[in-house]
């Protein structure tokens, strides 16, 4: 039997990169998948991913929705409940970076990063917890980052948002554990995606590579594998934890 057979999963920010890899991995393991994308430029990729998931034999639907906007999230979650009937898994993956030295970052840039990276996790978790509480079951997986654990020059806003996710995750685990709802976080290291290409290429990339014991950057599928573990019953006694998928960068 597949690990997520009969489950309904939400994945935010899944038109590409890690989010898309997670959606595919979940569908391969039998889950029906509702996923979001935010910009018109991602619509074509989202449609292609939806078709790819359906071809795997599951129900899947792409929704244009801004995870940083509470009202938009409320509409999205209500639509998913109407369309899919329940929500068993929520992966809060939506994220952006607007890197700059603190001296130069604007309040608007800071707020944008906080809204998409951190407020989105509040929005979605608050909205999916009610159907999960009724079902007395659920798994919430929040995408943090190694940068949230160690910081990085030029990434104060990103680091702060991802560190906030860790504190939020642990608090939610305390609050919802008695209802059999688990909440965990994943802290990827340097994973090769469109969003991180500027960090993994050139001299900067060479410098980061030297710090990674496994000697290479990660792949989106490797983060998806860890997410599958936390979403499935394989991790039924795991909550409030941060799983680093970083090639040993944290040691």
N, C-alpha and C positions, 0 to 999 in steps of 0.2 A: 504493500500500500504506500502511496505517496505521502510525504511528510505533512502536506497542507491540504490533503483531500477534504473537500467540503467546507473549507474556510473561505472567508471573504476578507481581502486585504486592501487597505488604502496605502498608497505610496505618493507622497507629495514631491513635486519637482522631479518628475520621472521621464521627461521627454528625451533625456540624454544622460550620458555619464553613469555615475553610480546608481542613480534612481532607476534608469532604464535597465541596468543589469539586475537590480533587485526585482523589478517587475517581471522580468523574464525568468529569473530563478524561481520566483514564487509560482508562476504559471506552470513551469516545468514540474513543480511538485504538487500540482493539482488545485492551487488556489484561484478563485475568481478575483480579478484585480480591477480596482478603480484607481486611477492615477490622475495627477494634475500637471498642468503646464501653465505658464503665466503670460507668455508673450505671443503675439501673432506670428513672429518669426519661427516659433517652435511648433506651430500648428501642423506643418507637414510631417515633421518627425514624430509628433504625437500620434497622428493618424496611422503612420507606418507601424509604430510600436503597437497600437491597438490591434491592427490586423495581424501582426506577428503573434501576439498573445492569443487571439482567437484561433489562429491556426494550430496552436498547441492544445486546443480542445477545451478551453475554459471560457467563461464569460469575462469580458473585459470592456472597459469604457474609459475614454479620455475626457477630462473635464478642464475647461479653461477656468482657472480659479487662482486668486492671489492668496497664498497661505498667510501672508502678513496682515490680511484684512479680516477682522472677526466676522463681519456680516457675510462676506463672501464664503468663509469657511462654514458658517452655519447653513447657508444655502446648499453648499456642496455636500455636507454630511447628511442633510435631510434628503437630498436627491439620491445619494448612495443608498440610504436606508429604504427609500421607495423602490429603487431599481434592483437592489441586491438582497434586501430583506434583513440584513444584519451586518455587523462589523466585528470581526474577530481579531484583526491585526491592524495596527496603525504604525506606519513608518514615517516619521517626520524627517524628511530628507531635504526639503527645499532650503536652498542656501545661496548666498552671494558673497563676494568679497569686493571691497573698494579700498584697496590697500594704499596707505600713504603714511608718512611720518606724522606723529601726533601734532607736530608743529604746523603741519599743512592740511590736515584733515578738516573738513567743514562739518558743522553741526548737522547739516542735511545728509551728508554721507554717513555719518555716525548713526543717525536715526534710521536710514534705509537699511543698513546692515542689521541693526537691532530688530527692526520690524520683520524682516524676512528670515533671519536666522534664529532669533530667540522668541519674539512675540508669536511667531507662527507655531512654535511648539506649544506654547500656552493655549493658543486658539484651538488647535486641533485636539490636544489632549483633553481640554475642558469639554469639548463637544462629543468626543467619542466615548468618554468615560460613562455617560449615562446608559447608552445601550449595552455597554460591557458590564456595568453594574447589574443591570436587569438579567443579563445572561449568566452572571457570576463567573465570568471567564473573559480573558483577553490578554493580549500582549502588545505593549507599546515600545517601539524602538526609536530612540532619538539619535540623530547623527551629530555627534560632537566632532572633535578633532584633536590631534596631538598638539596643535597650536594652542588650544584652550587649556592644555595642561602644562605647557612649557613656555608659551609666549614666543614672539618673533618680531624682530625690528620691522616697523612699517605695517604691522598687522594688529595694532592695539584694538581696533573695533572688532575685527574678526575673532581675535583671541578672547576678548571680553564676552562676546556673544556665545562662543562655544564653551567657555568656562561656565557661563550661566546655565547652559543646558545640563551640565553635569550636576550642579546643585539642585536644579529643578527635578531632574530624573530621580535622584535619591529621595527627595521629599515626597514625590508622587508614589514611589515604591512603598514608603511608610504609610501613606494615606490609603492606598488601594489594595495593599496586600491581603487584608482580611476578606476582600471580595474576590480573591483569586485572580486579580489582575496584576500582571507583572509589568514593570517598567525598567528598561535598561538603556544604556547608551553605548554607542560604538565610537571609538576615537581613531579614525584612519590617520595614517602618516601621509607620506607623499605618494599619492595615487595618480597615475597618468590619466588625466581627463582634459577636456577643453578648458575648464576653469583654472587648472593648475599648470598649464603648459609653460607659462612664464616662469614658474618656480622650478621646473624640472629640466629646463633647457639651458645651454650655455654654461658660463662660469658658475652661476648660482646653482645650477643643477649638479655640477661636478662637486661643489662644496657640500651640498646636502647628501649626495651619494656616499661620500666618505664617512658620514656619521651613521650610516645604516648597516648594522651587522650582516644582514643578508645580501648586501651589496647591489641592490636593485630597487627600483621604484615598484609600487604595488599596481595591481590591475583591478579594475572595477569589479570583476567577478569574484575576486578574493574578499572584497568587502561584502558582496552579496552573499557569499557563503556564510560569513559570520552573522549576517542579518537573518538568514534562514535558520541558523541555530537558535538565535534568540527569539524568533517568531514561533518556532515549532515547540512541540512537547519534549524535544530533546533537552530543552533548558527549563523544564517544569519547576525546578527548585532554584532558579536563578532570578533574582530581582535586585534592583538598586545598584547594579554593577556597571563598570565601564570596561568594555572589551577593546583593548588596543590592537589595531590591525596595522602595524607600522614597521614590520620587518626588523623589529628590535630597537627602533629609534629611541624608545623610552627606557632602555636599560643603561 
